[in-house]
């Protein structure tokens, strides 16, 4: 069974906050996280350790400095992901004092535990995989109504979308950073039946449409 259908993925491209999340202070961050994972196929650790310096806006690429097995690779940085990251950066959620060498996404020591660990406005730490998965699970459920979707679930979904939109298995292997083709084949699953495949193709079309809408929104803020 599919974790998310093509129709549900299309809902996740939408940059209009879901009704449940309209009051969420972290909506721009959550949106950027989910869109990046769905459009780039990055591993959890790769996203958590991503820094602005790793992003080439000019060439629309992301450098994965330390992939699995400490391997380097370049990953396409599609327009929908570019707009999502820009909206996150413009939201002010990433502290202004940080540099391009600091994590793109991180957490601050704002939690007071039994009167200890006072808030440090200058702190910015790498989040855990559990923290990342919680972000994804809450955001996906708020937008689509589907519960239990973890951050690691988005990587095979991203692979499936690529495969059903014409990417070759060799290209997908390179994108995902797999050393073994068999791993890519297992990860991406098989090409879907026509009806479901058409939904994945529509999700790609919706992705490009939403990217243009995001650009327009940033150019003409309310």
C-alpha positions as CSV (number, residue, x, y, z in Angstrom):
1,X,0.0,0.0,0.0
2,X,1.1,3.5,-0.7
3,X,1.9,5.7,2.3
4,X,0.8,8.8,0.4
5,X,-1.1,8.9,-2.9
6,X,-0.2,11.3,-5.7
7,X,-3.2,13.4,-4.7
8,X,-2.0,13.7,-1.1
9,X,1.5,14.6,-2.2
10,X,0.0,17.4,-4.4
11,X,-1.7,18.7,-1.2
12,X,1.7,19.0,0.5
13,X,3.1,21.3,-2.2
14,X,0.5,23.9,-1.2
15,X,2.1,26.8,0.7
16,X,-1.1,28.0,2.2
17,X,-1.1,26.9,5.8
18,X,-3.5,24.1,6.6
19,X,-6.4,25.2,8.8
20,X,-5.0,23.2,11.8
21,X,-1.6,24.8,11.4
22,X,-2.5,28.4,10.8
23,X,-1.6,29.3,14.3
24,X,1.6,27.3,14.2
25,X,4.6,29.6,14.7
26,X,6.8,27.0,12.8
27,X,4.7,26.5,9.7
28,X,7.2,27.9,7.3
29,X,9.9,25.6,8.7
30,X,7.7,22.6,8.6
31,X,6.6,23.3,5.0
32,X,10.3,23.7,3.9
33,X,11.3,20.5,5.6
34,X,8.5,18.4,4.0
35,X,9.0,19.9,0.6
36,X,12.7,19.4,0.6
37,X,12.4,15.8,1.6
38,X,9.8,15.1,-1.0
39,X,11.6,16.9,-3.9
40,X,15.2,16.0,-3.2
41,X,15.0,12.5,-1.6
42,X,17.6,13.5,1.0
43,X,18.2,11.2,4.0
44,X,17.2,12.3,7.4
45,X,20.7,12.9,8.5
46,X,21.5,14.7,5.3
47,X,18.7,17.2,5.9
48,X,19.5,17.7,9.5
49,X,23.2,18.5,8.7
50,X,22.4,20.7,5.7
51,X,23.9,24.2,5.8
52,X,23.2,27.2,3.6
53,X,26.7,26.9,2.2
54,X,25.8,23.5,0.7
55,X,23.1,25.1,-1.5
56,X,24.0,26.5,-4.9
57,X,21.2,28.9,-5.9
58,X,22.9,29.7,-9.1
59,X,23.2,26.1,-10.3
60,X,20.1,24.9,-8.4
61,X,22.0,22.1,-6.7
62,X,22.6,20.9,-3.1
63,X,26.0,19.4,-2.2
64,X,25.7,16.5,0.1
65,X,29.1,16.6,1.8
66,X,28.8,13.5,3.9
67,X,26.2,11.0,2.5
68,X,26.0,7.4,3.6
69,X,29.5,5.9,3.7
70,X,30.8,9.5,3.8
71,X,30.2,9.8,0.1
72,X,29.8,13.2,-1.7
73,X,27.1,13.8,-4.3
74,X,25.2,16.6,-5.9
75,X,21.4,16.7,-5.8
76,X,19.0,18.8,-7.9
77,X,17.4,21.6,-6.0
78,X,14.0,22.1,-7.8
79,X,12.1,25.4,-7.9
80,X,9.4,24.3,-5.4
81,X,12.2,23.5,-2.8
82,X,13.9,26.8,-3.6
83,X,10.8,28.8,-2.8
84,X,10.0,26.8,0.3
85,X,13.5,27.4,1.7
86,X,13.3,31.1,0.8
87,X,10.0,31.5,2.6
88,X,11.5,29.8,5.6
89,X,14.5,32.0,5.7
90,X,12.3,35.1,5.2
91,X,10.1,34.0,8.1
92,X,12.7,34.9,10.7
93,X,12.5,31.4,12.3
94,X,16.2,30.9,11.6
95,X,18.0,33.4,13.9
96,X,19.6,36.3,12.1
97,X,22.9,35.9,13.9
98,X,23.6,32.5,12.3
99,X,26.0,32.2,9.3
100,X,26.0,30.0,6.2
101,X,28.1,27.5,8.1
102,X,25.3,26.9,10.7
103,X,22.6,24.3,10.2
104,X,19.8,25.4,7.9
105,X,17.3,23.8,10.3
106,X,18.0,23.6,14.0
107,X,16.6,23.9,17.5
108,X,17.3,26.4,20.3
109,X,17.7,25.6,24.0
110,X,14.4,27.1,24.8
111,X,13.1,24.3,26.9
112,X,13.3,24.9,30.7
113,X,13.7,21.6,32.4
114,X,12.9,21.7,36.2
115,X,14.1,25.3,36.4
116,X,17.4,24.4,34.7
117,X,18.8,25.1,31.2
118,X,17.6,28.8,30.9
119,X,16.7,30.0,27.4
120,X,19.8,30.8,25.3
121,X,18.8,33.0,22.3
122,X,22.1,32.4,20.7
123,X,21.9,28.6,20.7
124,X,21.3,26.6,17.5
125,X,21.7,22.8,17.6
126,X,21.3,20.0,15.1
127,X,17.9,18.4,15.7
128,X,17.5,14.7,16.2
129,X,15.9,12.2,13.8
130,X,13.0,11.9,16.3
131,X,12.6,15.7,16.2
132,X,12.6,15.7,12.4
133,X,10.1,12.9,12.2
134,X,7.8,14.7,14.6
135,X,7.8,17.7,12.4
136,X,6.9,15.6,9.3
137,X,4.3,13.6,11.0
138,X,2.4,16.6,12.4
139,X,2.6,18.6,9.2
140,X,1.5,15.7,6.9
141,X,-1.4,14.9,9.2
142,X,-2.5,18.6,9.3
143,X,-2.4,19.0,5.6
144,X,-3.6,15.6,4.3
145,X,-5.3,14.0,7.3
146,X,-3.0,11.0,6.9
147,X,-1.4,10.0,10.3
148,X,1.7,8.1,11.1
149,X,3.9,9.4,8.2
150,X,7.5,9.6,9.4
151,X,10.4,11.6,7.9
152,X,12.0,8.4,6.5
153,X,8.8,7.6,4.7
154,X,9.2,10.5,2.4
155,X,12.4,9.3,0.7
156,X,10.8,6.2,-1.0
157,X,7.8,8.4,-1.9
158,X,10.1,10.9,-3.6
159,X,11.8,8.0,-5.4
160,X,8.4,6.7,-6.6
161,X,7.4,10.2,-7.9
162,X,10.6,10.5,-9.9
163,X,10.3,7.0,-11.3
164,X,6.7,7.5,-12.4
165,X,7.6,10.8,-14.0
166,X,10.2,9.3,-16.3
167,X,13.4,9.3,-14.3
168,X,15.6,6.4,-15.2
169,X,16.6,3.9,-12.5
170,X,20.3,5.0,-13.1
171,X,19.4,8.7,-12.6
172,X,17.4,7.8,-9.5
173,X,20.3,5.7,-8.1
174,X,22.6,8.7,-8.4
175,X,20.1,11.1,-6.9
176,X,19.5,8.8,-3.8
177,X,23.2,8.0,-3.4
178,X,22.8,4.2,-3.6
179,X,26.0,2.2,-4.3
180,X,23.8,-0.8,-5.3
181,X,21.2,-0.6,-8.1
182,X,19.2,-3.3,-6.2
183,X,18.7,-1.0,-3.3
184,X,17.3,1.7,-5.6
185,X,14.9,-0.8,-7.1
186,X,13.7,-1.9,-3.7
187,X,13.4,1.6,-2.4
188,X,11.5,3.0,-5.3
189,X,9.1,0.0,-5.7
190,X,7.6,-0.7,-9.1
191,X,6.1,1.7,-11.6
192,X,2.4,2.1,-10.6
193,X,-0.6,1.0,-12.5
194,X,-1.9,3.7,-14.9
195,X,-4.4,5.4,-12.7
196,X,-2.0,5.8,-9.8
197,X,0.8,6.7,-12.1
198,X,-1.3,9.5,-13.6
199,X,-1.8,10.8,-10.1
200,X,2.0,11.0,-9.6
201,X,2.4,12.8,-12.9
202,X,-0.3,15.3,-11.8
203,X,1.5,15.8,-8.5
204,X,4.6,16.8,-10.5
205,X,2.6,19.3,-12.5
206,X,1.0,20.7,-9.4
207,X,4.5,21.0,-7.9
208,X,5.7,23.2,-10.7
209,X,2.4,25.3,-10.6
210,X,2.8,25.8,-6.8
211,X,6.4,26.9,-7.2
212,X,5.2,29.7,-9.5
213,X,2.5,30.6,-7.0
214,X,5.1,30.8,-4.2
215,X,7.2,33.1,-6.3
216,X,4.2,35.4,-6.8
217,X,3.4,35.4,-3.1
218,X,6.9,36.4,-2.2
219,X,6.9,39.1,-4.8
220,X,3.6,40.5,-3.5
221,X,3.4,39.9,0.2
222,X,0.1,40.7,1.9
